[in-house]
Amino acid sequence: MASRSTNTQTGMGTSRQSMATSGSAVKARQLAQLHSQLAQLSANLADTENLLRMTSVQAECMRGLGSWHGGL
């Protein structure tokens, strides 16, 4: 009987260890996905910054064109 209860306890330990390993794998996968999303967000923010810089340059040019048009 002692060996039977030991096997049951070992089986439960293995189950818990399996769940912990499974949880660890899920956590690692989620962290990898978050890292990927963060990299994409960073790239999108860099693109947005570049577009805003270009928009600023174009707005200055349009202001100059407006002045020229008003002068004519």
Secondary structure, 3 states (H helix, E strand, C coil): CHHHHHHHHHHHHHHHHHHHHHHHHHHHHHHHHHHHHHHHHHHHHHHHHHHHHHHHHHHHHHHHHHHHHHHC
